[in-house]
Amino acid sequence: MQFSFNGKNCLIVGASSGIGLEIAKEFRNLNANMFIASANKAKLQASYETLSLIENQGHLFQLPVDISDSEGIKSLVNQAALAMGSIDILVNCAGVSISKTMDKLTVNDWDSVLNINLKAAYLLATQVAQTMVNSGIEHGKIINISSIAGKVGEYGNGPYSISKAGINSLTQVLAKELGSHGICVTAVSPGFTDTQLLRDALSSRAPLEGKTPTEYIEELKSTVALKRFAEPKEIAYAVLFLCSRYANYISGTTLTIDGGKSLT
């Protein structure tokens, strides 16, 4: 089984670090044309420079964008489609979290997480899907990055957990509604993945559990069947498969990649 994305046009949102950057690296290695976007201009530029060093036959574009703004999303999709000619693949990887129990949350806390993690994913998916239909794309792929938190809920991480449960449902609804256009919509649900975002979140949450960050991280590793966190590239490999021709009959599903965490 060999992957090739020659001539494929990919829009990756949330590509400035962690899982999103690793996904972008893998697509870059496989000669895809890519348009990367993130709210953090400095990190996005650093990612762009890193990706530019990878030998590739495809084109690379970037745009800093605030995806909590619906007009920003509209502009992003239009610019990506214009720059690449069309969009074959969308990877929704942007995400934020706030470590507070529900009784301590403010409405602004709630909105800041749900607007980026769920509302933006909905707007991106529907607008990219429309460009796919208008361009006559065959086998369009939309991949949403979810989380096992969307299945079980996490203490002190309510808005994030709820947003990811929404992503799982959004994936199913879009798969049903877009299937007649040949567009496959799937989600990847990682468990604990060794990114700076996770480590920052766990460091903030550790005091709620009465532990130091190191103690909390080691305790969480012990709850995983494989006794470790995932590497970002292990999530990226699953995304590559779902975007490949080998997954043209997979739609509406959420693929859990958690090292057996769900079994413990």
C-alpha positions in Angstrom: 0.0 0.0 0.0 1.6 3.2 -1.2 0.2 6.7 -0.6 0.5 9.4 -3.3 -1.1 12.8 -3.2 0.4 14.2 -6.4 -1.9 16.9 -7.8 -4.1 16.8 -4.7 -5.0 20.2 -3.1 -5.1 20.2 0.7 -6.4 22.8 3.1 -5.1 22.2 6.6 -6.4 24.4 9.4 -4.5 24.5 12.6 -1.2 23.6 11.0 1.1 25.7 13.1 2.0 23.1 15.7 1.4 19.7 17.1 -0.8 17.2 15.2 -1.7 19.8 12.5 1.9 20.5 11.7 2.7 16.8 11.6 -0.2 16.1 9.2 1.1 18.9 7.0 4.6 17.5 7.0 3.3 14.1 5.9 1.3 15.6 3.0 4.3 17.6 2.0 6.4 14.5 1.9 3.9 13.0 -0.5 3.9 15.9 -3.0 0.5 17.4 -2.2 -0.3 21.1 -2.9 -1.0 22.6 0.5 -2.7 25.7 1.9 -2.0 26.0 5.7 -3.8 28.3 8.1 -3.6 29.2 11.8 -4.4 32.1 14.1 -0.9 32.4 15.3 1.0 34.3 12.7 4.5 33.8 14.1 4.0 30.0 14.5 2.4 29.7 11.1 5.4 31.4 9.5 7.8 29.1 11.3 5.7 26.1 10.1 5.7 27.4 6.6 9.5 27.7 6.7 9.9 24.2 8.0 7.6 22.8 5.4 9.4 24.7 2.7 12.6 22.8 3.5 10.9 19.5 2.5 11.6 18.6 -1.1 8.3 18.5 -2.9 6.7 18.9 -6.3 3.7 20.7 -5.0 2.9 24.3 -4.1 2.7 25.7 -0.6 0.6 28.6 0.6 -0.2 30.1 4.0 -2.7 32.5 5.6 -3.0 33.6 9.2 -6.7 33.7 10.0 -9.0 34.0 13.0 -11.4 31.1 12.5 -13.7 32.3 15.3 -14.7 34.9 12.7 -17.1 33.6 10.0 -15.9 36.2 7.5 -12.3 35.1 8.1 -13.4 31.5 7.3 -15.1 32.6 4.1 -12.0 34.5 3.0 -9.8 31.5 3.9 -11.8 29.1 1.8 -12.0 31.5 -1.1 -8.3 32.2 -1.1 -7.3 28.6 -0.8 -9.6 27.5 -3.7 -8.2 30.4 -5.8 -4.6 29.7 -5.0 -4.7 26.0 -5.6 -7.5 25.9 -8.2 -9.7 23.7 -6.1 -9.8 21.9 -2.7 -9.7 18.1 -2.6 -9.0 17.6 1.1 -9.9 19.6 4.2 -8.3 18.8 7.6 -10.0 20.5 10.5 -7.3 20.5 13.2 -7.7 23.8 15.0 -8.6 23.4 18.7 -8.4 25.1 22.1 -9.3 24.1 25.6 -9.8 25.8 29.0 -9.0 23.9 32.2 -11.9 24.8 34.5 -14.7 22.9 36.1 -18.2 23.8 34.8 -19.2 25.9 37.8 -16.1 28.1 37.3 -16.7 28.7 33.6 -17.8 32.1 32.1 -19.9 32.5 29.0 -16.9 33.9 27.3 -14.9 30.7 28.2 -17.6 28.6 26.7 -17.9 30.6 23.5 -14.2 30.8 23.0 -13.9 27.0 22.9 -17.1 26.2 21.1 -16.6 28.8 18.4 -13.2 27.5 17.4 -13.7 23.8 18.0 -17.2 23.3 16.7 -18.7 26.3 15.0 -15.6 26.9 12.9 -15.4 23.2 11.9 -19.0 23.4 10.7 -18.4 26.5 8.7 -15.2 25.2 7.2 -16.7 21.9 6.2 -19.8 23.2 4.6 -18.0 26.0 2.7 -15.3 23.7 1.5 -17.9 21.1 0.5 -19.6 23.7 -1.6 -16.3 24.4 -3.5 -15.8 20.7 -4.0 -19.3 20.4 -5.5 -18.8 23.5 -7.7 -15.4 22.2 -8.9 -16.7 18.7 -9.7 -14.2 17.1 -7.3 -14.4 13.3 -7.2 -13.7 11.6 -3.9 -13.5 14.8 -1.8 -12.3 14.2 1.8 -13.1 16.1 4.9 -11.3 15.0 8.1 -12.2 16.4 11.5 -9.8 16.0 14.4 -11.9 14.9 17.4 -10.8 13.5 20.7 -11.6 10.6 23.1 -12.8 13.4 25.4 -15.8 13.6 23.1 -16.8 10.1 24.1 -16.2 10.0 27.8 -16.0 13.6 28.9 -13.1 14.9 30.9 -13.2 16.4 34.4 -12.2 20.1 34.3 -12.4 20.1 30.5 -16.1 20.5 29.8 -16.3 22.8 26.8 -13.5 20.9 25.0 -15.2 17.5 25.7 -18.6 18.8 24.6 -17.1 20.4 21.4 -15.5 17.1 20.4 -18.8 15.2 21.0 -20.3 17.7 18.7 -17.5 17.1 16.1 -18.4 13.4 16.1 -22.1 14.1 15.5 -21.2 16.8 12.9 -19.1 14.2 11.1 -22.0 11.8 10.9 -24.5 14.4 9.7 -22.2 15.8 7.0 -21.4 12.3 5.8 -25.1 11.6 5.2 -25.7 15.0 3.6 -22.6 15.1 1.4 -22.4 11.5 0.4 -24.5 12.0 -2.8 -21.7 14.3 -4.0 -19.0 11.6 -3.4 -17.6 13.5 -0.4 -16.3 11.3 2.4 -16.4 12.9 5.9 -14.6 11.2 8.7 -13.1 12.0 12.1 -10.0 10.9 13.9 -10.3 10.7 17.7 -6.8 10.7 19.3 -6.2 9.8 22.9 -3.3 11.4 24.8 -0.9 12.8 22.1 2.4 14.3 23.1 1.9 17.9 21.9 2.6 21.1 23.7 -1.1 21.8 23.7 -1.7 18.6 25.7 1.2 19.3 28.1 0.0 22.8 28.7 -3.5 21.6 29.4 -2.4 18.9 31.7 -0.1 21.3 33.6 -3.2 23.5 34.2 -5.4 20.6 35.2 -2.9 18.9 37.5 -3.7 21.2 40.5 -7.4 20.3 40.1 -6.3 16.7 40.7 -4.0 17.6 43.6 -0.8 16.6 41.7 2.2 18.2 40.1 2.2 18.2 36.2 4.9 15.4 36.1 2.9 13.2 38.5 -0.3 13.8 36.6 1.3 13.0 33.2 2.8 9.8 34.5 -0.4 8.8 36.1 -2.3 9.3 32.8 0.3 7.3 30.9 -0.3 4.4 33.2 -4.0 4.4 32.3 -3.2 3.7 28.6 -2.8 0.0 27.6 0.4 0.9 25.7 1.7 2.9 28.7 2.7 5.9 26.7 1.3 8.9 24.8 0.9 8.9 21.1 3.4 10.7 18.9 1.8 13.3 16.6 3.0 11.4 13.5 0.9 8.4 14.6 -2.2 10.5 14.3 -1.0 11.9 11.0 -0.6 8.4 9.4 -4.3 7.7 10.1 -5.3 11.0 8.5 -3.2 10.1 5.4 -5.0 6.8 5.1 -8.5 8.3 5.4 -7.5 10.9 2.7 -6.2 8.3 0.3 -7.9 6.3 -2.4 -7.8 3.3 -0.1 -10.5 4.9 2.0 -12.9 6.0 -0.7 -15.7 3.9 0.9 -15.1 5.0 4.4 -17.4 7.8 5.6 -19.3 8.9 8.7 -17.0 7.0 11.1 -14.8 8.3 13.9 -11.5 6.4 14.1 -10.2 6.1 17.7 -6.4 6.2 18.1 -5.8 6.0 21.8 -3.3 3.2 22.4 -6.0 1.1 24.1 -7.0 3.9 26.5 -10.7 3.1 25.9 -10.1 -0.4 27.1 -8.8 0.5 30.5 
